Amino acid sequence: MSLNAHVYQIYIAATPEQVWSAITESEWTRRYFHNVEFVEPPRQGRPYRTVTADGRAAVDGITEEMQPPTDRSPGRFVQTWHTLYDPELAHEPPSRVEWTVENAGDGLTRVRLVHGNLENSPLTWENVKDGWVWILNSMKTLLETGQPLPRVREDEAVSS
Amino acid sequence: MEQGGEVFRALADPSRRALLDSLFSRDGQTLNELCAELPGMTRFGVMKHLSVLAEANLVVTTRYGRTKRHYLNPVPIEQVANRWISKYAARFTAALVALDEQVALDHETRTSGRAESA
């Protein structure tokens, strides 16, 4: 079993700019990402930290790259990923999450998510594997319908 | 976007399911590795099936230098499951749970009956 990376891809009927906002702005993340939000707006080269609605630490790391999408180039949002929401996972070294957002034509935006550098973080590898699928589908549903996935789906995803 | 059709078509072929199974057990394989894993398929066949899987967004490739790696993308399968399977499976599961409870109840009645007669 490869512990190198998880790779996901999803097509969303929204503009690259809308998807970019959904990934990088707390007003959006808290609606589809387990109520998680950034403590401060992320900035390239700076540390970041996310928290849950009740203020508990979720994830921290460094925002390594933050280039919004343009007509000519895809958006790139790259962060190191140190899990804080679970004490066991918090012992593992930081991994890396890379978002790529680009226009796919026909009113669609292609979102690619690579969660890599997981060689030495087997618990995180296992923990995020199915979680990202739910997050990406929830983001798509929110952007396309204005509503995130119903809570029950999240509970099922977490328990499975 | 009607993506479900592409996903079902891609999954309908046993060779493509074998490729997905191979990536599920070891993600990020190169073409050479996949060919070695599936000796029953020609190299051309593996390439052809991978391109159908990529069109259905079930396989995503990344390049690391000159190496192209293939990853299983579970997102469309979850979408198909949400749309087509959970709707029907919920009733099926409920029926199974009811059956299970009934069997347990019958068993209990029978064993308690035996206990009484003993």
Interface residues (C-beta under 8 A of the other chain):
Chain A: M1 S2 N4 A5 H6 V7 Y8 Q9 I10 Y11 A13 L108 R112 V114 D130 V133 W134 L136 N137 R153
Chain B: M1 Q3 S25 R26 D27 G28 N57 V60 T62 Y71 N73 P74 V75 E78 Q79 N82
